[in-house]
Amino acid sequence: MKRLSIASCGRREFLRRAALLAVAAGLPGCKTHDSVLNFYNWSNYIDPDTIPTFEHEFGAKVNYDNFSSQDILTAKMRIGVFGYDLVVATDYKIAKMCKAGLIEPLDLSKIPNVKNLYPRFRSGPWDPGNLYSIPWQWGTTGIGYNQKMVDKADSWDVMWDPRYAGAISMLDEARDAIGVTLMSLGLDGNSLRPDDLREAQRKLIAQRPLLKHYTSDTYIDELCSNDLALAQGWSGDVNQARSENGDIGYSIPQEGSFIWVDNLCIPKGAPHPELAHEFMNFVLRPDIGANISKFVQYASPNQAAEPYLKDLLADPTIYPPAELMRDKLVFYANLGADEDKWQEVWRQVKIG
């Protein structure tokens, strides 16, 4: 499990602790289900009531673990000794996991609520027809910033501004950190050109002395507590911080950024695939899907949840305007075997 921070934000941390205690308690169920669901998800990425409600309705026990990096998830899945029934993977990883035989095909007859998805999430380029995955949440990558410390954050170049040395964090993800650095250089955020990648590597290494650290989970609390002036982050995470600290803002820089979709999928050899299908169908219920999005502050792929999400739908940091999505946001490309080039760049950056 993710270690609970002492300097965390009050309401969100209280709810997170309550959820963990409820899971540990194993609430009695209405239905008989002689099984356990092992679920591996990002930190801070579920409504605290979701798991206890599922346990109660299905008579199941959920073991819920967190990872802090997509690269950690992939590495564990490649080892083969995994034991999870459900994982949350970002769109560009799905095709690669499928090709490597790391995830199971879905039986959509067991997930009738798939009909609740927006049409665009039934035909995503990462998994047309939802043969291997069910969308969980979607969002953007941008800059979370403290408006009392930072004048403006409308360009990625602010992440290299020495005035904020020691109060900057970047995501601990190769695709995110390298991608936006390429964009800051006026290059394709999915580039595979060796010269482009070398230029991004040099710029990231030059940034190292300015960073507090690379992190994909602690920056929420650090924005809340004013320990960071600037954080490369995901829209919902920054909005969680904003709900606790009104000085926090979120921006999509003028050079552009990424839009992404996280998905539920079943690892190869999962011990309880039937229950995994039931959980997927459960979270696609309009009320359950809406509650998750309202808590994590990410956009829902569930069209049937719209009546429950009026406030979120009106928030441009959660549901970006169509013009912004068209002109400034791109999906992560599936790099295939060429992703190794990015991983080598990332290795060099991390060792300085």
KELUMLO-248632 format. One line per 10 residues: for each residue x, z, y of C-alpha. Coordinates in steps of 0.2 Angstrom, whole numbers. Layout:
X Z Y | ... .
This chain:
0 0 0 | 5 -2 18 | 13 13 25 | 1 21 38 | 9 22 55 | 10 39 64 | 9 30 81 | -6 20 76 | -22 16 86 | -35 30 84 .
-52 22 79 | -44 8 68 | -32 19 59 | -46 32 56 | -57 18 48 | -42 11 38 | -39 29 31 | -57 31 27 | -58 15 18 | -42 19 7 .
-50 36 3 | -66 28 -2 | -57 16 -13 | -47 30 -21 | -63 40 -25 | -71 26 -35 | -90 26 -29 | -103 25 -43 | -111 8 -45 | -128 2 -46 .
-124 -12 -59 | -114 -9 -75 | -97 -18 -74 | -83 -12 -85 | -69 -19 -76 | -56 -17 -62 | -52 -29 -48 | -34 -30 -42 | -34 -37 -24 | -18 -42 -14 .
-21 -45 4 | -13 -45 21 | -12 -28 31 | -27 -24 43 | -37 -39 36 | -53 -32 29 | -68 -22 35 | -67 -4 28 | -84 -4 21 | -81 -20 11 .
-73 -13 -5 | -83 3 -6 | -99 -8 -5 | -93 -20 -18 | -88 -5 -30 | -105 3 -27 | -115 -13 -31 | -105 -20 -45 | -99 -3 -53 | -81 -9 -52 .
-65 -1 -47 | -55 -10 -34 | -36 -8 -33 | -32 -14 -15 | -13 -18 -11 | -6 -25 5 | 8 -37 8 | 16 -40 25 | 23 -58 23 | 16 -74 15 .
34 -77 8 | 33 -60 -1 | 17 -65 -9 | 24 -82 -15 | 40 -74 -22 | 30 -61 -32 | 18 -75 -39 | 33 -85 -44 | 40 -71 -54 | 25 -72 -66 .
23 -53 -69 | 9 -51 -56 | -7 -43 -62 | -18 -47 -47 | -35 -55 -49 | -37 -60 -31 | -24 -65 -17 | -26 -71 1 | -15 -87 4 | -13 -97 20 .
-19 -115 19 | -2 -124 18 | 2 -113 3 | -13 -118 -8 | -8 -136 -13 | 10 -130 -17 | 3 -115 -27 | -8 -127 -36 | 6 -139 -40 | 17 -125 -47 .
3 -119 -58 | 2 -102 -49 | -17 -102 -46 | -33 -105 -57 | -46 -117 -54 | -63 -110 -48 | -80 -111 -57 | -91 -114 -42 | -106 -111 -52 | -102 -93 -51 .
-100 -94 -32 | -117 -100 -27 | -114 -93 -9 | -101 -107 -6 | -116 -116 2 | -114 -104 16 | -98 -111 22 | -96 -123 37 | -95 -141 31 | -77 -142 38 .
-72 -128 26 | -79 -137 11 | -67 -152 14 | -52 -144 21 | -36 -155 18 | -28 -140 9 | -41 -140 -5 | -55 -153 -4 | -71 -147 -12 | -64 -129 -14 .
-58 -132 -32 | -45 -118 -30 | -49 -107 -15 | -63 -100 -4 | -59 -98 14 | -57 -80 20 | -54 -80 39 | -47 -93 51 | -38 -91 67 | -23 -96 78 .
-5 -91 82 | -1 -86 99 | 6 -73 111 | 0 -55 112 | 6 -48 129 | 5 -32 139 | -2 -38 156 | 5 -23 165 | 23 -28 159 | 22 -47 159 .
16 -58 173 | 10 -72 162 | 13 -79 145 | 7 -97 146 | 23 -104 138 | 33 -100 122 | 49 -99 134 | 43 -81 139 | 48 -76 121 | 66 -79 127 .
65 -71 143 | 79 -58 145 | 68 -47 156 | 59 -41 141 | 74 -38 130 | 70 -25 116 | 52 -27 119 | 49 -44 110 | 44 -46 92 | 42 -62 82 .
32 -65 66 | 42 -62 50 | 36 -79 43 | 47 -94 43 | 33 -107 46 | 27 -97 61 | 43 -93 69 | 52 -109 67 | 36 -119 70 | 33 -112 88 .
51 -114 92 | 51 -132 88 | 35 -133 99 | 45 -124 113 | 58 -138 112 | 45 -151 114 | 46 -156 95 | 34 -158 81 | 29 -140 75 | 30 -147 57 .
46 -157 59 | 58 -160 44 | 71 -169 54 | 88 -161 51 | 92 -162 70 | 76 -154 75 | 78 -140 63 | 96 -136 68 | 90 -136 86 | 77 -123 82 .
89 -113 72 | 101 -112 87 | 87 -106 98 | 81 -93 86 | 98 -86 84 | 100 -85 103 | 84 -75 103 | 90 -62 91 | 98 -50 104 | 82 -50 114 .
71 -45 99 | 65 -27 94 | 62 -35 77 | 53 -47 66 | 37 -41 60 | 20 -47 53 | 11 -31 53 | 17 -17 64 | 15 -27 80 | -3 -22 82 .
1 -3 83 | 16 -7 94 | 5 -17 107 | -7 -3 106 | 6 10 111 | 15 -1 124 | 30 -2 113 | 30 -21 115 | 28 -32 130 | 27 -48 120 .
23 -51 102 | 21 -68 93 | 5 -64 83 | -11 -70 75 | -27 -70 86 | -37 -57 76 | -22 -45 76 | -20 -46 94 | -39 -44 97 | -38 -28 86 .
-24 -21 98 | -35 -27 113 | -50 -17 107 | -39 -1 108 | -28 -6 124 | -37 -15 137 | -20 -21 145 | -17 -32 130 | -20 -51 132 | -19 -66 121 .
-13 -84 125 | -11 -101 117 | 5 -107 126 | 4 -124 135 | 16 -132 122 | 3 -129 109 | 2 -119 93 | -6 -118 75 | -23 -116 68 | -24 -110 51 .
-36 -104 37 | -33 -90 25 | -41 -92 8 | -45 -81 -8 | -38 -88 -24 | -36 -82 -42 | -18 -81 -48 | -14 -89 -65 | -17 -77 -79 | -27 -65 -68 .
-34 -51 -80 | -52 -51 -72 | -56 -68 -66 | -75 -65 -69 | -75 -51 -56 | -64 -61 -45 | -78 -74 -44 | -91 -61 -41 | -81 -54 -26 | -79 -71 -19 .
-98 -74 -20 | -100 -56 -12 | -90 -59 3 | -99 -76 6 | -115 -66 9 | -119 -68 28 | -119 -49 32 | -103 -45 22 | -94 -60 29 | -99 -56 47 .
-94 -37 45 | -77 -43 40 | -75 -54 55 | -82 -41 67 | -69 -29 61 | -53 -40 59 | -58 -50 75 | -55 -67 66 | -66 -82 66 | -77 -83 50 .
-78 -99 40 | -96 -93 35 | -109 -103 45 | -123 -92 38 | -115 -77 46 | -118 -84 64 | -133 -74 68 | -123 -58 66 | -108 -65 76 | -115 -69 93 .
-102 -59 103 | -87 -66 93 | -94 -84 95 | -93 -82 114 | -75 -76 114 | -63 -90 116 | -48 -80 109 | -58 -80 93 | -67 -96 93 | -56 -108 104 .
-65 -121 114 | -66 -138 106 | -54 -146 119 | -41 -133 116 | -42 -136 97 | -41 -155 99 | -27 -155 112 | -16 -140 108 | -18 -134 90 | -12 -141 74 .
-13 -136 56 | 2 -132 46 | 7 -147 36 | 11 -145 17 | 30 -148 17 | 31 -149 -2 | 49 -148 -9 | 55 -150 9 | 50 -132 13 | 67 -127 6 .
75 -135 22 | 64 -122 32 | 69 -108 21 | 87 -111 23 | 85 -112 42 | 76 -95 41 | 89 -88 30 | 103 -92 43 | 92 -85 57 | 89 -69 48 .
108 -66 45 | 112 -72 62 .
